């Protein structure tokens, strides 16, 4: 089994990011950025979907108290990622 990356609290379709932005992203302090990699979406109804996710840092001024990665999903539509969806990385993805 992989690693739980995050549980979706909101989803934004932002064209300039090239996919869906899901929040909250993991804390930057908790680990390094991940290049685009496959993830498993476990939806609240028990179904599962595959997608691709990349993480990047976005600079804000003033910076927030807790800096988080911006997580961008590709390969799924906003309607396919309801609030409460768990995003899991691959088993060797830490």
FIBAVEX-982307 format. One record per residue: x, y, z of N, C-alpha, C, O in turn; chain; residue in one letter. Coordinates in Angstrom, 1 decimal, decimal comma. Atoms other than C-alpha are relative to their C-alpha. Example, Ala and Ser with C-alpha at 12.3 -4.5 7.8 and 13.67 -1.06 7.14 Angstrom:
<nodes>
   n_c1   n_c2   n_c3  ca_c1  ca_c2  ca_c3   c_c1   c_c2   c_c3   o_c1   o_c2   o_c3 ch aa
    0,9   -1,2    0,0   12,3   -4,5    7,8    0,9    1,2    0,0    1,9    1,2    0,7  A  a
   -0,9   -1,1    0,0   13,7   -1,1    7,1   -0,8    1,1    0,8   -0,3    2,2    0,9  A  s
</nodes>
This chain:
<nodes>
   n_c1   n_c2   n_c3  ca_c1  ca_c2  ca_c3   c_c1   c_c2   c_c3   o_c1   o_c2   o_c3 ch aa
    0,8   -1,2    0,0    0,0    0,0    0,0    0,9    1,2    0,0    2,0    1,2    0,6  A  x
   -0,8   -1,2    0,1    1,2    3,5   -0,7   -0,2    0,9    1,2   -0,6    0,4    2,3  A  x
    0,1   -0,9   -1,0    1,3    6,6    1,4   -1,1    1,0   -0,2   -1,3    1,5   -1,3  A  x
    1,0   -1,0    0,2   -1,6    8,9    2,1    0,6    1,4   -0,1    1,4    1,8    0,8  A  x
   -0,6   -1,3    0,3   -0,6   12,3    0,6   -0,9    1,1    0,6   -0,4    2,0    1,3  A  x
    1,0   -1,0   -0,5   -3,8   14,3    1,5   -1,4   -0,5   -0,1   -1,7   -1,4   -0,9  A  x
    1,4    0,2    0,1   -7,5   14,2    2,0   -0,6    1,4   -0,5   -0,4    2,4    0,1  A  x
    0,4   -1,2    0,7   -9,2   16,7   -0,3   -1,1    0,7    0,8   -2,1    0,2    1,2  A  x
    1,0   -0,9   -0,7  -11,0   19,6    1,4   -0,6    1,0   -1,0   -1,7    1,5   -0,8  A  x
    0,5   -0,8    1,0  -11,5   21,6   -1,8    0,7   -0,2   -1,3    1,9   -0,7   -1,3  A  x
   -0,6    0,2    1,4  -10,8   21,5   -5,6   -0,3    1,2   -0,8   -1,4    1,7   -0,8  A  x
    0,1   -1,2    0,9  -10,1   24,3   -8,0    0,5   -0,4   -1,4    1,6   -1,0   -1,5  A  x
   -0,5    0,2    1,4   -9,9   24,1  -11,8    0,6    1,2   -0,5   -0,1    2,2   -0,9  A  x
   -0,7   -1,2    0,4   -7,2   26,6  -12,6    0,8   -0,3   -1,2    1,8   -1,0   -1,1  A  x
   -0,6    0,3    1,3   -6,2   26,5  -16,2    1,5    0,3    0,0    2,3   -0,4   -0,6  A  x
   -1,4   -0,4    0,0   -2,9   28,3  -15,6    0,9   -1,0    0,7    2,2   -1,0    0,5  A  x
   -0,8    1,0   -0,6   -1,7   25,5  -13,4    0,0   -1,3   -0,7    0,8   -2,2   -0,4  A  x
    0,0    1,2    0,8   -2,5   22,8  -16,0   -0,7   -1,2    0,6   -0,4   -2,3    0,2  A  x
    0,8    1,1   -0,6   -5,0   20,8  -14,0   -0,8    0,5    1,2   -1,0    1,7    1,4  A  x
    0,8   -0,3   -1,2   -7,0   20,6  -10,8    1,0    0,3    1,2    1,9   -0,5    1,4  A  x
   -0,8   -0,3   -1,2   -5,5   22,2   -7,7   -0,9   -0,6    1,2   -2,0   -0,2    1,3  A  x
    0,7    0,5   -1,1   -6,5   20,2   -4,6    0,7    0,5    1,3    1,9    0,6    1,4  A  x
   -0,6   -0,5   -1,2   -6,1   21,5   -1,1   -0,7   -0,8    1,2   -1,8   -1,3    1,1  A  x
   -1,3   -0,6   -0,3   -4,8   21,3    1,5    1,2   -0,9   -0,4    1,1   -2,1   -0,3  A  x
   -1,2    0,7    0,3   -1,4   20,3    0,2    0,8   -0,4    1,2    0,6    0,2    2,3  A  x
   -0,8    0,4   -1,2    1,1   18,6    2,5    0,9    1,2    0,4    1,3    2,1   -0,5  A  x
   -0,9   -1,0   -0,5    3,3   20,9    4,6    1,4   -0,1   -0,7    1,9   -1,2   -0,8  A  x
   -1,3    0,1    0,6    6,6   21,8    2,9    1,0   -0,6    0,9    1,9   -1,3    0,5  A  x
   -1,0    0,5   -1,0    8,4   21,0    6,1   -0,1   -1,5    0,2    0,9   -2,1    0,7  A  x
    0,1    1,5   -0,2    7,1   17,4    6,0    0,7   -0,8   -1,1    0,8   -2,0   -1,0  A  x
   -0,7    0,8    1,0    8,9   16,4    2,8    0,2    0,8   -1,2   -0,3    1,9   -1,4  A  x
   -0,4   -0,6    1,3   10,3   17,2   -0,6   -1,1    0,0   -1,0   -2,1   -0,7   -0,9  A  x
    0,9   -0,1    1,1    8,5   18,2   -3,7    0,0   -1,3   -0,8    1,1   -2,0   -0,8  A  x
    0,1    1,3    0,8    7,3   15,3   -5,9   -0,2    0,5   -1,4   -1,0    1,3   -1,7  A  x
    0,2   -0,3    1,4    7,7   15,5   -9,6   -1,3   -0,8   -0,4   -1,9   -1,5    0,4  A  x
    1,2    0,6    0,4    4,7   14,3  -11,6    0,1   -1,5    0,2    1,0   -2,1   -0,3  A  x
    0,0    1,4   -0,2    3,8   10,8  -10,5   -1,4   -0,5    0,1   -2,3    0,2    0,4  A  x
    1,3    0,6   -0,1    0,9    8,4  -10,5   -0,5    0,0    1,4    0,3   -0,2    2,3  A  x
    0,7    0,1   -1,3   -1,6    8,5   -7,6   -1,3   -0,7   -0,1   -1,8   -0,9   -1,2  A  x
    1,3    0,7   -0,1   -4,6    6,6   -6,5   -1,0    0,9    0,7   -0,7    1,3    1,8  A  x
    1,0   -0,8   -0,6   -7,8    8,5   -5,7   -1,0   -1,0    0,6   -1,6   -1,7   -0,1  A  x
    1,0    0,8   -0,7  -10,0    6,8   -3,1   -1,2    0,9    0,4   -1,1    1,8    1,3  A  x
    1,1   -0,9   -0,2  -13,4    8,5   -3,3   -0,8   -0,4    1,2   -0,8   -1,6    1,7  A  x
    0,8    0,3   -1,2  -15,8    8,7   -0,3   -1,0   -1,1   -0,2   -1,3   -1,8    0,8  A  x
    0,9    1,1    0,2  -18,1    6,2   -2,0    0,6   -1,3   -0,1    0,0   -2,3   -0,3  A  x
   -0,7    1,2    0,1  -15,4    3,6   -2,0    0,6   -0,3   -1,3    1,5   -1,2   -1,4  A  x
   -0,5    0,2    1,3  -14,6    3,8   -5,7    1,4    0,5   -0,1    1,8    1,4    0,8  A  x
   -1,4   -0,5    0,1  -11,0    4,4   -6,9    0,2    0,4   -1,5   -0,4   -0,1   -2,4  A  x
   -0,4   -0,5    1,3   -9,5    6,3   -9,8    1,5    0,2    0,0    2,1    0,4    1,0  A  x
   -1,4   -0,3    0,2   -6,0    6,7  -11,2    0,1    1,4   -0,6   -0,7    1,8   -1,4  A  x
   -0,3   -1,3    0,5   -4,5   10,1  -11,9    1,5    0,2    0,1    2,2   -0,6    0,5  A  x
   -1,4   -0,4   -0,1   -1,2   11,9  -12,1    0,0    1,3    0,9   -0,9    2,1    0,7  A  x
    0,0   -1,2   -0,8   -0,2   14,5   -9,5    1,4    0,5    0,1    2,4   -0,2    0,1  A  x
   -1,3   -0,6   -0,2    2,7   17,0   -9,3   -0,2    1,0    1,1   -1,3    1,5    1,4  A  x
    0,0   -1,0   -1,1    3,6   19,3   -6,4    1,0    1,1   -0,4    2,0    0,8   -0,9  A  x
   -0,9   -1,1    0,3    5,1   22,7   -6,7   -0,2    1,0    1,1   -1,2    1,1    1,8  A  x
    0,1   -1,0   -0,9    5,8   25,6   -4,5   -0,5    1,3   -0,6    0,0    1,7   -1,7  A  x
    0,4   -1,3    0,4    4,0   28,9   -4,9    0,4    1,1    1,0    0,1    0,9    2,2  A  x
   -0,4   -1,1   -0,9    5,4   32,1   -3,5   -1,1    1,0    0,3   -1,7    1,4   -0,7  A  x
    1,0   -0,9   -0,4    3,1   34,3   -1,6    0,6    1,1    0,9    1,6    0,9    1,6  A  x
   -0,5   -1,1   -0,8    3,7   37,7    0,0   -1,2    0,7    0,6   -2,1    1,3   -0,1  A  x
   -1,0    0,6   -1,0    3,4   37,8    2,9   -0,2   -1,5    0,0   -1,3   -2,0   -0,3  A  x
    0,1    1,5    0,0    4,1   34,1    3,3   -0,9   -0,5    1,1   -1,0    0,2    2,2  A  x
    0,9    0,5   -1,0    1,5   32,0    5,2    0,8   -0,6    1,2    2,0   -0,8    1,0  A  x
   -0,6    0,6   -1,2    2,3   30,7    8,7    0,5   -1,4   -0,3    1,6   -1,9    0,1  A  x
   -0,4    1,4    0,4    2,3   27,1    7,3    0,1    0,0   -1,5   -0,9    0,1   -2,2  A  x
   -0,2    0,1    1,4    3,8   26,8    3,9   -0,3   -1,4   -0,5    0,1   -2,4    0,1  A  x
    0,5    1,3    0,6    2,2   24,0    1,8    0,3   -0,1   -1,4    0,4    0,9   -2,2  A  x
   -0,2    0,3    1,4    2,9   22,3   -1,5   -1,4    0,3   -0,7   -2,4    0,0   -0,1  A  x
    1,2    0,0    0,9    0,4   23,1   -4,3    0,0   -1,3   -0,7    0,9   -1,7   -1,4  A  x
    0,2    1,3    0,6   -0,9   19,8   -5,5   -0,9    0,1   -1,2   -2,0    0,6   -1,1  A  x
    0,7   -0,2    1,3   -2,0   19,6   -9,2   -0,3   -1,4   -0,5    0,6   -2,2   -0,8  A  x
    0,4    1,3    0,6   -4,0   16,6  -10,5   -0,2    0,1   -1,5   -0,8    1,1   -1,9  A  x
    0,3    0,0    1,5   -4,1   15,7  -14,2   -0,7   -1,4   -0,3   -0,4   -2,4    0,4  A  x
    0,6    1,2    0,4   -6,2   13,1  -15,9   -1,4   -0,3    0,6   -2,0   -1,3    0,4  A  x
    1,4    0,1   -0,5   -9,5   13,7  -14,0   -0,6    1,3   -0,1    0,0    2,4   -0,2  A  x
    0,8   -1,2    0,0  -12,3   16,2  -14,0   -0,3    0,4    1,4   -0,3   -0,4    2,3  A  x
    0,4   -0,5   -1,3  -13,3   18,4  -11,1   -1,2   -0,8    0,6   -1,2   -1,1    1,8  A  x
    1,2    0,7   -0,5  -16,6   16,5  -10,8    0,3   -1,4    0,5   -0,4   -2,1    1,2  A  x
   -0,5    1,4   -0,4  -14,6   13,2  -10,3    0,7    0,0    1,3    1,1   -1,0    1,8  A  x
   -0,8   -0,1   -1,2  -12,8   14,5   -7,2   -0,8    0,7    1,1   -0,6    1,9    1,4  A  x
    0,8   -0,6   -1,1  -15,4   15,1   -4,4    0,8    0,3    1,3    1,9   -0,3    1,5  A  x
   -0,6   -0,3   -1,3  -14,5   16,6   -1,0    0,0   -1,3    0,7   -0,9   -2,1    0,7  A  x
   -0,2    1,2   -0,7  -13,2   13,8    1,2    0,7   -1,1   -0,7    1,1   -2,1   -0,1  A  x
   -0,8    0,9    0,8  -11,3   12,0   -1,6    1,4   -0,1    0,7    2,0    0,9    1,0  A  x
   -1,3    0,2   -0,5   -8,1   10,5   -0,3    1,0   -0,2   -1,2    0,6   -0,9   -2,1  A  x
   -1,0    0,2    1,0   -5,0   10,8   -2,5    1,2   -0,8    0,5    1,8   -0,3    1,5  A  x
   -1,0    0,9   -0,5   -2,5    8,0   -2,1    1,1   -0,1   -1,1    0,9   -0,2   -2,3  A  x
   -1,1    0,1    0,8    1,0    7,9   -3,5    0,4   -1,5   -0,2   -0,2   -2,3    0,5  A  x
   -0,4    1,4    0,2    2,7    4,7   -4,8    0,7   -0,5    1,2    1,2    0,3    2,0  A  x
   -0,7    0,6   -1,2    4,2    2,3   -2,3    1,4    0,5    0,2    1,8    0,6    1,4  A  x
   -1,3   -0,5   -0,2    7,7    3,5   -3,0    0,2    1,5   -0,1    1,3    2,0   -0,1  A  x
    0,0   -1,5    0,1    6,7    7,2   -3,2   -0,1    0,5    1,4   -1,2    0,5    2,0  A  x
    0,1   -0,5   -1,4    7,6    8,8    0,1    0,2    1,5    0,0    0,2    2,1    1,1  A  x
</nodes>
